[in-house]
């Protein structure tokens, strides 16, 4: 679906964990096939206490969708980040500051 939208000239944001290189490769391939400009932005929260608070207090916006708890988040098999691009650390930043930084990172 992302590739189809890219081919139509639309912007696509893949807001996901992307914890395996194979998943990242899929996004990369879709962008390349569509001839789209691809920007990698790794979003992290370097403050473990704040990260856990966010995980523990979030609510699903999709009825019936169970979100992972802190144990599931920390047990993920995360493959090290292997893409060029900026990293946005959301710790100690407001949502508005994070959005501003993300938009700046994606600007041509």
Secondary structure, DSSP 8 states (H G I E B T S, - for coil): -HHHHHHTT------S---SHHHHHHHHHHHHHHT------EEE---HHHHHHHHHH---SSTT-----HHHHHHS--------S-EEE-TT--HHHHHHHHHHHH--
